[in-house]
């Protein structure tokens, strides 16, 4: 067994595994392997000259606490059935995590099929979404005060502006460029979806949606003000002869639930969406911007079974709003596993929740220092590949 990055001539072999393991249609898979696949970001297991397992590391920039980080989004984790149960996933994940550390990346993300598969590798739940399931007739009373048109590549600047405006108050989202939106058009088209843009005096919202039998799935519904939201919900209602229900995915701080005529007729739930992982604890902590006058030091024992550089005792010294991090043989005040550290780094939980979840009763010094380092935010990401 040889674990390595893919070679130039192995694209078809890797696609064969993808086709076997996933139920994507040929149009979408064609799009993916044309636009997203990169041999330099593909890890494979080679068994006697045959590629039997693979995963891919799609590259994004995500914003955590107002700083952008290059990150690898793990997708396409797949193995042929004849070699399942041989421990290849453990080996390929071990190889991948060490490679990400070598590449100087600080964080990584993945969308799990089963959280239990990835927690053992240090990935932890860091993102939720609200999912609305609404009877489309309940949207009848909304009024459209502007106009909707099918978006084209000429609308990319407006789409990007709406995206940036709508997500300005959330954490963990992806930086979307002009090139990103160009590929997004192709991705949505490959899944027979639609992108429409709403305009009154200026472009103030957009919607990405797919019609599946009698349900409309709204992947994104982003808006600059409440009137543009209401107008786009009326646009959704206008599909009432095609669709009986609409499912809308949205950030946890979304406002749709506040304007529904009768929310009791809708199902509104929190849906776990994405996991994250710290790749380089020391480098991430040293890169923090700290706005606190708290000073002092604390020693934390971090347990990481896969990245040796993260495993051990770290002395955190905070002085003049600068954090110094030193790894060494110290007595420790608090012990966290890498999963808890990950949720703190991604601002998914606050330090009080970290103490509660780990059954820790800290002293006041520990609380003050860690509160200065970690805050809780509304996280949102909506990338599928």
C-alpha positions, 0 to 999 in steps of 0.5 A, spaced: 500 500 500 502 506 497 499 513 500 501 519 495 498 525 491 495 523 484 499 523 478 497 526 471 494 520 468 490 517 474 484 522 473 479 517 470 481 512 475 479 517 481 473 519 477 471 511 477 471 511 485 467 517 485 462 514 480 461 508 484 461 511 491 456 517 490 450 518 486 451 525 483 449 525 476 453 525 470 453 533 468 455 534 475 461 530 475 463 532 469 463 539 472 466 537 478 472 534 474 473 539 469 473 545 474 474 542 481 479 536 480 486 538 481 491 532 482 496 536 486 490 536 491 488 529 491 490 523 495 490 516 493 491 509 496 495 505 491 494 498 492 499 494 487 498 499 482 490 500 482 487 506 485 482 503 491 481 509 495 482 517 494 480 524 497 480 531 495 483 537 498 479 543 495 482 550 496 478 556 499 479 562 503 475 562 510 474 568 514 475 566 522 474 572 527 476 577 521 482 574 518 482 570 512 486 563 512 487 558 506 484 552 508 483 545 505 476 542 504 476 535 504 471 532 499 470 525 496 472 521 501 471 514 497 473 507 497 472 501 493 468 496 496 473 490 496 478 494 500 473 497 505 475 494 512 482 494 511 483 501 515 485 505 509 481 511 511 485 511 518 491 511 513 489 516 508 487 521 514 493 520 517 497 522 511 493 528 509 493 531 516 500 531 516 501 534 509 496 539 511 501 541 517 507 541 512 503 546 507 502 551 513 495 551 513 492 552 520 485 550 519 481 545 515 473 543 514 469 537 511 462 536 510 461 529 514 456 523 512 457 521 519 460 525 524 463 519 528 467 517 522 471 524 523 471 526 530 477 520 531 481 524 527 480 531 530 474 534 526 469 537 530 462 540 529 463 547 528 457 550 523 449 549 523 444 552 518 437 553 519 432 549 515 425 551 513 420 547 510 414 551 508 408 550 505 408 554 499 401 557 500 403 560 506 407 565 502 401 568 498 401 574 502 408 577 500 408 583 495 413 584 490 416 591 490 421 590 485 423 585 479 426 579 478 431 576 473 435 570 471 442 572 473 448 572 468 455 573 468 454 580 467 451 580 474 457 577 478 459 584 481 452 585 484 452 578 486 458 578 490 456 585 493 450 582 496 454 576 498 459 580 502 453 584 505 449 579 507 454 575 511 458 581 514 456 579 521 457 571 520 464 568 522 467 562 518 464 563 511 468 563 504 471 569 501 468 569 494 471 572 488 469 573 481 472 567 479 468 563 484 462 566 482 463 564 474 464 557 477 458 557 481 454 558 475 456 552 472 455 548 478 448 550 479 447 549 471 450 542 472 445 540 477 439 543 473 438 549 478 437 557 477 440 563 480 435 569 480 437 576 482 432 581 485 432 589 483 428 595 486 433 601 485 439 597 485 440 589 486 438 588 493 438 580 493 439 573 490 436 566 490 439 560 488 434 554 487 432 547 485 426 544 483 425 537 485 418 534 483 413 538 488 419 541 492 423 547 491 430 547 495 433 554 496 440 553 497 441 561 498 436 566 499 441 573 500 438 580 501 440 587 503 433 589 506 427 586 509 423 588 503 428 584 498 427 578 502 419 579 502 419 580 494 423 574 493 419 570 498 413 572 493 417 570 487 418 563 491 410 563 491 409 564 484 412 557 483 405 554 487 403 551 481 409 547 480 411 546 487 407 544 494 413 546 499 419 549 499 425 548 503 430 554 505 437 553 508 439 559 511 444 562 516 442 561 524 441 569 524 437 569 518 430 573 519 425 569 515 422 566 521 420 573 524 416 575 518 412 568 516 404 569 517 404 563 521 410 560 523 407 554 526 405 551 520 412 551 518 418 546 520 424 550 522 430 546 525 437 547 526 441 542 521 448 540 523 452 542 516 460 542 517 466 540 521 472 543 522 479 542 525 485 546 527 491 544 523 497 548 527 495 550 534 501 554 535 501 558 529 493 559 529 494 562 537 500 566 535 496 569 529 490 572 534 488 579 534 486 580 541 482 586 544 483 585 551 487 588 557 487 582 561 494 579 562 497 573 565 499 566 563 496 559 563 498 552 561 494 548 557 495 540 555 492 539 548 491 532 546 492 530 538 493 523 536 494 525 529 499 531 529 504 531 534 506 538 533 499 539 536 500 534 542 503 536 548 503 542 553 503 549 551 504 555 555 500 561 553 502 568 556 498 574 554 501 581 555 500 588 552 495 584 547 500 580 544 500 572 545 506 568 546 505 561 545 511 556 548 510 548 547 514 545 553 514 540 559 510 544 564 505 543 569 498 544 566 492 548 568 487 545 564 486 539 559 483 539 552 482 535 546 483 537 539 476 537 538 474 542 543 480 546 541 477 546 534 470 549 536 474 554 540 478 556 534 472 556 530 468 560 535 462 555 535 462 555 543 465 559 548 470 558 554 464 556 559 461 551 554 468 548 553 469 547 561 462 545 561 462 540 556 469 537 559 467 537 566 472 542 568 472 547 574 477 552 572 480 558 577 478 565 575 485 566 572 484 561 567 477 564 565 480 571 564 485 569 560 481 564 555 475 569 555 480 574 552 482 569 547 476 565 545 469 568 543 463 565 540 460 567 533 454 566 529 458 561 524 455 560 516 458 556 510 455 554 504 460 550 500 458 543 497 464 541 494 
